[in-house]
Amino acid sequence: MTRRVALFLGATGFALAATLAMAIRDHVDVHAQAEERPRLSVRPADDFEVTGTGDHASWQRAEWVTLRRRQPEGHPYESRFKMLYSNTGLYFLMDGTDRKLTATMNEDFMDLWNEDVFEVFLWTDERYPAYFEYEISPLNRELPILIPNFGGQFLGWRPWHYERDRLTRKATSIIGGPKQSQAAIQGWRAEFFIPYQLLRPLQNVPPKPGTKWRANFYRMDHDEGRRTQWEWARVGNSFHEYERFGELLFQ
């Protein structure tokens, strides 16, 4: 190989490497922007009554946050949520349009995700692969469980001594129809309170101004034999991909 040919090949290889590096950098930048973690500032409030309508004046302090539909061809419903926190626990208000109340389960701690449901996942301390999951149906049935998740292997544990100051407070309301299974409706809303006592033994609880948690918010709808899902932070195939959760910042 002559010196001129070697120089040409070296220059060509350098140019190709530089081009590939730029392409990779651009791809990474675009990917990072597309997958940017959503953040929500959670404002404080005094404790108030949960009615299922979300009409209390405290909710005016929180803005609606829109959930993204995971299946573009899914049901064209809107989904959104609000969140507040007090000295004793967390308040959530979740709302969505709908056409049919697809819910039949009349007991708590059932597999509510197989029907219409709102869901909240709270990962309070990133040092530990454990988080709290809460589900609520239009019929006001709930599923509060603690999830240890090791390498994608997870199993929900029910709360022990689920009573008194460990109990949630919850209520649902139906818009444009009765609170009956299979009823034609225009939407539904869930308002619920999760006490800090129920989140034990999770760490970094209760939050105080400046505290950061990770979290995600979901909705499942099962109208017409089809399932549609909504999410706040983008995850993959499983709602339990906690490392992709969004971020809560308590004010």
Buried (B, 14 or more C-beta within 10 A) or exposed (E): EEEEEEEEEEEEEEEEEEEEEEEEEEEEEEEEEEEEEBEBEBBBBEBBEBEBBBEBEBBEEBEEBEBEBBEEEBBEBBBBBBBBBBEEBBBBBBBBBBBBBBBBBEEBBBEBBBBBBBBBBBBBBBEBBBBBBBBBBBBBBBBBBBBEBEEEEBEEEEBEEEEEEBBBBBBBBBBEBEBEBEBEBEBBBBBBBBBBBBBEEBEBBBBEEEBBBBBBBBBBBBBEEEBBBBBBBBBEEEBBBBEBBBBBBBE
